[in-house]
Amino acid sequence: MPKIRFALVSLPALLAALPAAAQDVLPTVSVSAGAVSLTAPDAAAAAGIIARTPGAAAVVPAEDYADTPAATLKDIFDYEPGVFVQPKWGGDARFSIRGSGLSRNFHLRGIQLFQDGIPMIFADGSGDAQEIDPTAYDHVEVWKGGNGLRYGANSTGGAVNFVTPSGHDASLISGRAVIGSDGFRQLQLASGTASGAVDVHATGSWLQDDGFRDHADGESFRGSANLGWRLSPRAETRFYVNASDIEQYIPGSVGKAAALNRPRTAAAGNLTQDYQRNIEALRFANKTTVILGETSLEVGFYASEKQLVHPIYQYLDYKYRDQGLFARVENEGRIFGHDNRLTLGLSVAGGRLDNAQYQNLPGARQGALLSKAKDKAETTSLYVENAFDVVPGLALVIGGQYIRASREREAIFNTAGGDIDLDAFNPKLGLLFDISAGWQVFANVTKATEMPSFGELNFAQAALSNTRPQTALTYEIGTRGATADHEWDITLYHSRLRREFLFEDLGGGLVAVANADRTLHQGLEAGFGLTVAKALFVEGDQADRVWLRGAYTFSDFRFDGDRVFGDNELPGAPRHMLRAELLYRNPAGYAFGPNVEWVPEAYYVDNANRTETASYALLGFSAGYDLSRHVSLFFEGRNLLDEAYIASASTGNTATDASAVFEPGSGRALFLGAHFNW
């Protein structure tokens, strides 16, 4: 596998060549000619857009998870209700929003990922999280369910956008270093600057981890950079480059007894065949923003290549090539004396996967060729959204999306080919009411249509060669707001799904992911923060305080009158989950306090509802201290009572306690880190 690590250490040099490279665009926020950057909105700008959205969405600033190892998606989303993330190994995780992708036991489906608005998923809608570097971002945007229309997303879980800093809002030199249990070592360095019409930012990170479990060690190098050029007061272009080099061993899932009594033990087959997942990826992109009076225009394109060498039950050698175009127009004006905001967007994505599968011989050696194919995917999305202020403080939002997708498999050796063409229309209707300056109420009805990826298509099986799109009609109501001592973000949702991608018994001994009939996803997402006490030792404007923050998620996912499973619960996600932290903050620059993660009820791992995980409660502790304006230290202790628990599980039609579907959670772990910036 050819190495591309040079890209990570020479990103600033590559920037000079970026104008000649392949490019892409971001669906972004409304901007004005007076903005510091027209193409790189900060967290405050993103929060402003969310404040005009009649639905569940949130911004997670990097500061919220800075005093953690910042190694996985869980570090980012721990306190975001409705988002379920549990690491499996390395950067891989069970990642689900509102029950999306419950049957996807490997990597990701049901959530569309973006970095700086640039798609990070493949053209068929699948993806993975291993290339995500939590240390690289200024903030992360979460657009749940049908609210993902903000980025033209059409998936059940919505959209997540990871936003990197520009040279305007970054230190000249900054970084972090972390050491921790089980051989955890992390180093990140970044640099940003702006001069005249040009700004530049680059970051690179190295992470090495032996892992809590046997055969879980890994090493990763990730880097990203961007260069902005202000062409005029009303026009700006920005070039991006991203690169990753990841080598990761896989411990595998085990039976329930092993997960709870011998959690460090790897699955026997993973050891014998030396399961791994190794990635090399490179991506170039561009976006350009032009301001024309009350209208902003963004255009761009991207190109990426990725090689995956993945010895598992077979030796997978996959080469991905994806590219896409994007255009977005936003107009803010007045109609009949009322404020009005119109958004039009178009995205076109295409990709090719050259996949070859070989025998995986002991020791992860490539054996004889078993199958070979070329997969081609195209997805086009055209969307519109209009927000009309009926009266000051009350906005009516109407929108819709037309999506067209094609999937084609060309059989080369020992497999079957075929193709499928699909299209759908997704409407949206919402209301947003500003009760006061710090209090909003919203409601919406949205439809999302999730097209099948190649993981849901099998042209060799008649029952799987014509998988239809999964649809979700969602009703949502919620409120969000903040005062000096309180903040809240609460949403109730009810989704009626048709043809959800779930494990089905198709007869003849064939059990695979196929279209179910009707299912329900409904729940409560409650994020909160409040001052429990203040001015205990320090009074005045900078008084000390005790701050409680938390995220509670109630999830009720079930079949709806299924011919086999009736109204059984859908497997794969806990019914109740609470994450909370009580933190004392002192203006002298230090903070400390305990935190908990609580899953009070076991959840099922199979459609038959015969086998379940186990409830658990984890205790943690964190502390931080600012040594100066330039240097700070932090400590985090996780699972301090060394509780054996099941973090996640693979789902299926039926399972027993002996089934190798359980992923043990990590035991007690301690981390010590330092931040620096000049």
Beta strands, then each sheet from edge to edge (+ up, - down):
strand 1: 57-61
strand 2: 83-89
strand 3: 92-97
strand 4: 112-115
strand 5: 118-119
strand 6: 139-144
strand 7: 158-163
strand 8: 174-180
strand 9: 184-195
strand 10: 198-209
strand 11: 218-232
strand 12: 235-249
strand 13: 276-292
strand 14: 295-311
strand 15: 314-335
strand 16: 338-361
strand 17: 365-391
strand 18: 394-413
strand 19: 418-436
strand 20: 439-450
strand 21: 470-482
strand 22: 486-498
strand 23: 501-505
strand 24: 511-515
strand 25: 518-534
strand 26: 545-559
strand 27: 576-586
strand 28: 590-599
strand 29: 616-626
strand 30: 631-638
strand 31: 646-649
strand 32: 662-664
strand 33: 669-677
sheet 1: 1+ 6- 7+ 4+ 5-
sheet 2: 2+ 3-
sheet 3: 8+ 9- 10+ 11- 12+ 13- 14+ 15- 16+ 17- 18+ 19- 20+ 21- 22+ 25- 26+ 27- 28+ 29- 30+ 33- 8+
sheet 4: 23+ 24-
sheet 5: 31+ 32-
end
